[in-house]
């Protein structure tokens, strides 16, 4: 009985040692992957894929091997010039290069150590978010007008360029504007606050104005190409639902609107995962008819319904406070507790609340 117990203990220790070794190897691999980034799609040529097929993938918005591995066969078959046989071959090559099966929670935990948090400019809000805006996921900020949504976006467009040790992401910012509220002058003011040279700060913000919902989706295809070429830390969409509200009218078009919005949000989430960038979108609110006279804080609800709610990893609600102060509340998050923090808006962007 003693021998059996000793043998069992030895076996358990050996297994534990093996698990620790695997975790260390994965952590090293994850660290290398973080610094190296995703594998460019051109690497497929080394595996015997024709350069013309690689070009077709790039034109369709697939710029990395990871993007190919995660794309559905249904989508790939819609690309002109790719037959069913070619798609199967491409998926097979991608599957060999990018593991897509089960892994352990230990390995996921090791990979999550590389998650970057981008400062909002307010220490109280950063504390609320346990570091700032998280990379590799989609954060939604909603609230009525004058609650500081666009001012927060302008601040993040600058802070994402800061060094990682200073709460930044050491990368460029991609800004998709649907409301026409982007102002470079604000970036200059915020850059001066953080002691940054305004010239390079403006150069590191890739800006595009979306004119309709189709154009909004097309900009994401272009964004994937830009991210495959240089390091981006943040994608901003301000606001994600504005064009959908005006283009799709009434209940008759509700289903089509939600389907298109769902595809756009899925594309955003895929880019966040593929390139490890932080994605933040603003959302508008509408009066909640179900709230009644005693609705209080629930008198307003964000647009987009369940499609929007499920697409966002973290949802942040903004409301007006006293004077220049605003209140941010965690509405939904897989890790953050429901809590609130106050901040203020000044000429230098988002700051700690004023007494």
C-alpha positions as CSV (number, residue, x, y, z in Angstrom):
1,X,0.0,0.0,0.0
2,X,2.9,2.3,0.9
3,X,4.7,1.5,-2.4
4,X,1.4,2.3,-4.4
5,X,1.0,5.6,-2.5
6,X,4.7,6.6,-3.3
7,X,4.3,5.6,-6.9
8,X,1.1,7.6,-7.2
9,X,2.7,10.7,-5.5
10,X,5.8,10.4,-7.9
11,X,3.5,10.2,-10.9
12,X,1.5,13.2,-9.8
13,X,4.7,15.2,-9.2
14,X,5.9,14.2,-12.7
15,X,2.6,15.3,-14.3
16,X,2.6,18.6,-12.4
17,X,6.2,19.2,-13.5
18,X,5.2,18.4,-17.1
19,X,2.2,20.8,-16.9
20,X,4.5,23.6,-15.6
21,X,6.9,23.0,-18.4
22,X,4.1,23.1,-21.0
23,X,2.8,26.3,-19.4
24,X,6.3,27.9,-19.5
25,X,6.7,26.9,-23.2
26,X,3.3,28.3,-24.1
27,X,4.1,31.5,-22.2
28,X,7.4,31.9,-24.1
29,X,5.5,31.2,-27.4
30,X,2.8,33.6,-26.5
31,X,5.4,36.2,-25.6
32,X,7.1,35.7,-29.0
33,X,3.7,35.8,-30.8
34,X,2.9,39.1,-29.0
35,X,6.2,40.8,-30.1
36,X,6.1,39.2,-33.6
37,X,2.4,39.7,-34.2
38,X,0.3,37.6,-36.5
39,X,1.8,35.8,-39.5
40,X,1.4,37.6,-42.8
41,X,-0.7,35.8,-45.4
42,X,2.3,36.0,-47.8
43,X,3.9,33.2,-45.7
44,X,1.5,30.8,-47.4
45,X,3.7,31.0,-50.6
46,X,6.4,29.0,-48.7
47,X,3.8,26.2,-48.3
48,X,3.1,26.0,-52.1
49,X,0.2,28.5,-52.4
50,X,0.2,30.5,-55.6
51,X,0.9,34.3,-55.3
52,X,-2.3,35.0,-57.3
53,X,-4.4,33.1,-54.6
54,X,-2.6,35.1,-51.8
55,X,-3.5,38.3,-53.6
56,X,-7.2,37.2,-53.9
57,X,-7.2,36.6,-50.1
58,X,-5.7,40.0,-49.4
59,X,-8.2,41.8,-51.6
60,X,-11.0,40.1,-49.6
61,X,-9.5,41.4,-46.3
62,X,-7.7,38.2,-45.2
63,X,-4.1,39.5,-44.5
64,X,-2.9,37.0,-41.9
65,X,-2.6,33.2,-41.6
66,X,-4.6,33.5,-38.4
67,X,-7.4,35.3,-40.3
68,X,-7.5,32.5,-42.8
69,X,-7.6,29.8,-40.1
70,X,-10.5,31.6,-38.4
71,X,-12.5,32.4,-41.6
72,X,-15.4,30.1,-42.5
73,X,-15.3,28.0,-45.7
74,X,-18.6,29.7,-46.7
75,X,-16.9,33.1,-46.7
76,X,-13.8,31.9,-48.5
77,X,-15.9,30.3,-51.3
78,X,-17.5,33.7,-52.0
79,X,-14.0,35.0,-53.0
80,X,-13.8,35.1,-56.8
81,X,-11.3,32.6,-58.2
82,X,-11.2,30.3,-55.1
83,X,-12.8,26.9,-55.9
84,X,-14.0,24.5,-53.2
85,X,-10.8,22.4,-53.7
86,X,-8.6,25.5,-53.3
87,X,-10.5,26.5,-50.1
88,X,-10.0,23.0,-48.6
89,X,-6.3,23.2,-49.4
90,X,-5.9,26.6,-47.9
91,X,-7.8,25.7,-44.7
92,X,-5.6,22.6,-44.4
93,X,-2.4,24.6,-44.6
94,X,-3.7,27.2,-42.2
95,X,-4.8,24.5,-39.7
96,X,-1.2,23.2,-39.7
97,X,0.3,26.6,-39.0
98,X,-2.3,27.9,-36.5
99,X,-3.6,25.5,-33.8
100,X,-7.4,25.9,-33.4
101,X,-8.3,23.0,-31.1
102,X,-8.7,22.8,-27.3
103,X,-6.1,24.1,-24.9
104,X,-5.9,24.4,-21.1
105,X,-6.9,27.3,-18.8
106,X,-3.2,27.5,-17.7
107,X,-2.2,28.3,-21.3
108,X,-4.9,30.9,-21.7
109,X,-3.9,32.5,-18.4
110,X,-0.3,32.6,-19.6
111,X,-1.4,34.3,-22.9
112,X,-3.5,36.8,-21.0
113,X,-0.5,38.1,-19.2
114,X,0.4,40.0,-22.5
115,X,-2.9,41.9,-22.5
116,X,-2.3,45.7,-22.5
117,X,-4.5,48.3,-20.8
118,X,-4.7,51.7,-22.3
119,X,-5.1,54.6,-19.9
120,X,-8.2,56.8,-20.2
121,X,-6.5,59.9,-18.8
122,X,-8.3,59.6,-15.5
123,X,-6.8,57.5,-12.6
124,X,-10.2,56.9,-11.1
125,X,-11.6,55.5,-14.4
126,X,-8.5,53.4,-14.9
127,X,-9.0,52.0,-11.4
128,X,-12.6,51.2,-12.2
129,X,-11.5,49.4,-15.4
130,X,-8.6,47.7,-13.5
131,X,-6.0,49.3,-15.8
132,X,-7.8,50.9,-18.7
133,X,-9.2,49.8,-22.0
134,X,-8.3,46.2,-22.6
135,X,-6.5,45.1,-25.8
136,X,-7.8,42.1,-27.8
137,X,-11.5,42.8,-27.0
138,X,-14.4,45.1,-27.9
139,X,-15.4,47.8,-25.4
140,X,-18.7,49.7,-25.9
141,X,-19.3,53.2,-24.4
142,X,-22.9,54.4,-24.5
143,X,-24.7,57.5,-23.1
144,X,-26.8,60.5,-24.2
145,X,-25.2,63.6,-25.8
146,X,-22.7,65.6,-23.8
147,X,-21.7,62.7,-21.6
148,X,-18.1,62.7,-22.8
149,X,-18.1,59.8,-25.3
150,X,-16.3,61.6,-28.1
151,X,-13.9,63.4,-25.7
152,X,-12.9,60.0,-24.3
153,X,-12.3,58.7,-27.9
154,X,-10.0,61.7,-28.6
155,X,-8.1,61.1,-25.3
156,X,-7.6,57.4,-26.1
157,X,-6.4,58.3,-29.6
158,X,-3.4,60.0,-28.0
159,X,-2.8,57.8,-24.9
160,X,-2.7,54.6,-27.0
161,X,0.6,56.0,-28.5
162,X,2.3,56.3,-25.1
163,X,4.9,53.7,-24.0
164,X,3.4,50.6,-22.3
165,X,5.0,51.4,-19.0
166,X,3.2,54.8,-19.1
167,X,-0.2,53.2,-19.7
168,X,-0.1,53.3,-23.5
169,X,-0.1,50.7,-26.2
170,X,3.0,51.9,-28.2
171,X,1.0,51.8,-31.4
172,X,-1.0,53.8,-33.9
173,X,-4.8,54.6,-33.7
174,X,-7.4,53.9,-36.4
175,X,-10.3,56.3,-36.1
176,X,-13.6,55.6,-38.0
177,X,-15.9,58.6,-37.6
178,X,-19.6,58.4,-38.6
179,X,-20.8,61.6,-36.9
180,X,-18.3,64.2,-38.2
181,X,-17.2,65.1,-34.6
182,X,-13.4,64.3,-35.0
183,X,-11.2,67.4,-34.3
184,X,-7.4,67.2,-34.7
185,X,-7.0,70.3,-32.6
186,X,-8.2,68.3,-29.5
187,X,-5.5,65.7,-30.2
188,X,-2.9,68.5,-30.2
189,X,-4.1,69.8,-26.8
190,X,-4.2,66.3,-25.3
191,X,-0.7,65.5,-26.7
192,X,0.7,68.6,-25.0
193,X,-0.8,67.5,-21.7
194,X,1.2,64.2,-21.9
195,X,4.4,65.9,-23.1
196,X,4.2,64.4,-26.6
197,X,5.2,66.0,-29.9
198,X,1.8,66.9,-31.6
199,X,3.2,66.3,-35.1
200,X,4.0,62.6,-34.8
201,X,0.8,62.1,-32.7
202,X,-1.4,63.4,-35.6
203,X,0.6,61.3,-38.1
204,X,-0.1,58.2,-36.0
205,X,-3.9,58.6,-36.2
206,X,-5.3,57.0,-39.4
207,X,-8.7,58.7,-39.9
208,X,-11.7,57.9,-42.1
209,X,-15.2,59.3,-42.4
210,X,-17.8,56.6,-43.0
211,X,-20.6,57.8,-45.4
212,X,-22.9,54.8,-45.2
213,X,-23.1,51.4,-43.6
214,X,-21.6,49.6,-46.5
215,X,-18.6,52.1,-46.5
216,X,-18.3,51.5,-42.8
217,X,-17.8,47.8,-43.4
218,X,-15.4,48.4,-46.3
219,X,-13.2,50.5,-44.0
220,X,-12.7,47.5,-41.8
221,X,-11.4,45.5,-44.8
222,X,-8.9,48.3,-45.5
223,X,-8.1,48.5,-41.7
224,X,-7.0,44.8,-41.7
225,X,-4.6,45.5,-44.5
226,X,-3.1,48.5,-42.6
227,X,-2.7,46.5,-39.4
228,X,-0.8,43.7,-41.3
229,X,1.8,46.3,-42.3
230,X,2.3,48.4,-39.1
231,X,1.6,48.3,-35.4
232,X,-1.8,49.6,-34.3
233,X,-2.8,49.7,-30.6
234,X,-6.4,50.9,-30.9
235,X,-9.5,51.1,-33.2
236,X,-12.1,53.7,-32.5
237,X,-15.6,53.7,-34.1
238,X,-17.6,56.9,-33.1
239,X,-20.4,56.0,-33.3
240,X,-21.1,52.4,-34.4
241,X,-24.9,52.8,-34.8
242,X,-25.3,56.3,-36.1
243,X,-25.6,55.4,-39.8
244,X,-27.8,52.3,-39.1
245,X,-30.3,54.5,-37.4
246,X,-30.7,56.7,-40.5
247,X,-30.4,54.1,-43.2
248,X,-32.8,51.5,-41.8
249,X,-36.2,52.7,-41.0
250,X,-39.2,51.0,-39.2
251,X,-39.8,47.5,-38.1
252,X,-39.8,46.2,-41.7
253,X,-36.1,46.8,-42.0
254,X,-35.1,45.9,-38.4
255,X,-34.1,42.3,-39.2
256,X,-31.8,43.5,-42.1
257,X,-30.3,46.2,-39.9
258,X,-29.5,43.8,-37.1
259,X,-28.0,41.3,-39.5
260,X,-25.7,43.9,-41.1
261,X,-24.8,45.4,-37.7
262,X,-24.0,41.9,-36.4
263,X,-21.6,41.2,-39.3
264,X,-19.8,44.6,-38.8
265,X,-19.4,43.9,-35.0
266,X,-18.2,40.3,-35.7
267,X,-15.6,41.8,-38.1
268,X,-14.5,44.2,-35.4
269,X,-14.1,41.4,-32.8
270,X,-12.2,39.3,-35.3
271,X,-9.7,42.1,-35.9
272,X,-9.3,42.7,-32.2
273,X,-8.5,39.0,-31.7
274,X,-6.3,38.6,-34.8
275,X,-4.1,41.7,-34.2
276,X,-4.4,42.0,-30.4
277,X,-5.6,45.6,-30.7
278,X,-8.0,47.3,-28.3
279,X,-11.4,48.1,-30.0
280,X,-13.7,50.8,-28.5
281,X,-17.0,51.9,-30.0
282,X,-19.5,54.5,-28.9
283,X,-23.2,54.0,-29.0
284,X,-26.2,56.2,-28.8
285,X,-29.2,55.8,-26.5
286,X,-32.9,55.9,-27.0
287,X,-35.8,56.3,-24.5
288,X,-36.9,53.0,-23.0
289,X,-40.7,52.8,-23.4
290,X,-40.8,49.8,-21.0
291,X,-39.2,51.8,-18.2
292,X,-42.4,53.6,-17.1
293,X,-42.5,56.7,-14.8
294,X,-40.2,55.0,-12.2
295,X,-37.5,53.9,-14.6
296,X,-34.8,56.2,-13.1
297,X,-31.4,55.1,-14.5
298,X,-33.2,52.7,-16.9
299,X,-35.1,55.5,-18.7
300,X,-32.5,55.3,-21.5
301,X,-31.3,52.2,-23.3
302,X,-28.4,51.7,-25.8
303,X,-29.3,51.1,-29.5
304,X,-28.6,47.8,-31.2
305,X,-30.5,45.4,-28.9
306,X,-29.1,42.0,-28.1
307,X,-26.8,42.0,-31.1
308,X,-24.9,44.9,-29.7
309,X,-25.0,43.6,-26.2
310,X,-23.5,40.2,-27.1
311,X,-20.9,41.7,-29.4
312,X,-19.3,43.9,-26.7
313,X,-17.0,42.3,-24.1
314,X,-17.3,45.2,-21.8
315,X,-20.2,47.8,-21.8
316,X,-19.7,51.2,-20.1
317,X,-22.6,53.5,-19.4
318,X,-21.9,57.3,-19.2
319,X,-24.2,59.9,-17.6
320,X,-23.9,63.5,-16.6
321,X,-22.8,64.5,-13.1
322,X,-22.4,67.9,-11.4
323,X,-20.9,70.6,-13.5
324,X,-18.2,69.3,-15.7
325,X,-18.2,66.0,-14.0
326,X,-19.4,62.8,-15.7
327,X,-20.1,59.3,-14.2
328,X,-19.0,56.0,-15.8
329,X,-20.7,52.8,-14.7
330,X,-19.7,49.2,-15.6
331,X,-22.9,47.9,-17.2
332,X,-21.6,44.5,-18.3
333,X,-18.2,42.8,-18.1
334,X,-16.9,39.2,-17.7
335,X,-14.5,40.2,-15.0
336,X,-15.2,43.8,-13.7
337,X,-17.6,44.2,-10.8
338,X,-20.6,46.6,-11.2
339,X,-19.3,49.9,-10.0
340,X,-19.0,53.6,-10.8
341,X,-16.3,56.3,-11.1
342,X,-16.4,60.0,-11.7
343,X,-14.3,62.0,-14.2
344,X,-14.3,65.4,-15.7
345,X,-13.8,66.9,-19.2
346,X,-11.3,69.7,-19.8
347,X,-9.4,71.2,-22.7
348,X,-6.8,68.5,-22.1
349,X,-9.3,65.6,-22.5
350,X,-10.5,63.2,-19.8
351,X,-9.2,64.0,-16.3
352,X,-10.0,63.1,-12.7
353,X,-13.3,64.6,-11.3
354,X,-13.2,68.1,-9.9
355,X,-14.5,68.6,-6.4
